Amino acid sequence: MREKIVFPALLALVVSSAFAQLPAGTRSVDDRSRHDELTKQIHDAESALEKQDYKGAETTLKALAVANPKDGRVLYDLGFAEERNGEEAAAAESYAASSAAIPGFAEPKMALGLLDARAGRTDAAHRELLDVANLSTAAPELRARAYRALAQLDERTHPDFAREELLAALKLSPETPEDVLTGAMLADRAGDAADAEAAYRRALTLMPDNVDATAGLAHALQKQGKLTDADAVLSAAMKEHPNDARLVAQATSLDAAEGKEAQAIPLLEQLRAADASVAADPDTTQMLARLYYMSGQNADAEKLYTELLTKTPNDPVLLDALGSAQVKQGHDAEAEATLEKAVALRTEFHDDAAWGEAAGHLAFAASKNKDPKTCLQALAARATVLPNSPTSLFLQATALDTLHQNKEAAKAYRAFLALAGGKFPDQEFEAQHRLVALDHMK
């Protein structure tokens, strides 16, 4: 229940302005009436908010805002009512006007930050929440809430920042079970699987039926190679929540890690068919596309990757995956074009190694498409971030051979054979025979 709203500043304004322009000892009946009407409106607004009658409260608060357009507290309460009535654009305007009227008033800036975060306006939300977190005059609990909201915003993209923000929140208010869960998720994202496991287990002691903590624990166990333990955690939870998207997603990830794509695919297909929100979720769609690719259903994988790219056309990971699926189907020209686009987006990759792998995929597609120059360019790019592999050396050798750069081709074939060690019998056979032919060309 929201605290009762009191307007001492507004009441003082009403009382002082009601008599300001009258001779001493006199009163205007009209001013007295206006004063009584404003007092009644304040009382009605407070009463409506307490009863969660947000429609009634909004009507009354709009009248108050017209009469007092610079009163930040009236504007904040108006935004509060508008937001609960689903009028988010109007609420955002009221919150912003409230902040402008009272710069040190943290509540409307906090409300606006949370509203913007929910709407996906992350840059604006970050600025507003950071202002609250840094406002020394704000209540510690409110500042802590702002830090927690910032941690949620930064969880995926800046987990290190999120950890610092969570620690800052804990300095201002006691730890909550949700804090424990957030800490576990941040450790998981940072790759600290053992720390994540311990934190998820602690979260489950505080919230025994929390599905996020259960799915997270299974993920942390999987990361550590404890597949049997992860399977036991998921199996028990799915008996209680058989259609929970988070558990199904983690179960399919575990099945994929165990080479059980045939078991995972129908599970995920059924869930997507039964729940439109799951079908629209890009992470779940990408997981199914990956499972299709791993099981050799490349046309199905291509279809889903293409669908995902209509929403995020410059996602290099999706482009890399789409190009790989196209190669598997023999669509070599299309694959080369797709992978060239992916490699051109170097700064969008999460690390250099991932970009280097994509460059290797481009080299393979160009080789299949009989484009040795692009193949060599892609291999040169790959070599700036990754060491040579038997595959990259073989591609380099065949591309040089195609371009009749015989000396360089022979050198690359020998480097390939030195690394291959009998693991690539077909390519090793070809390399040995090409070396014989190249030696005769000297």
Disulfide bonds with the S-S distance in Angstrom:
none
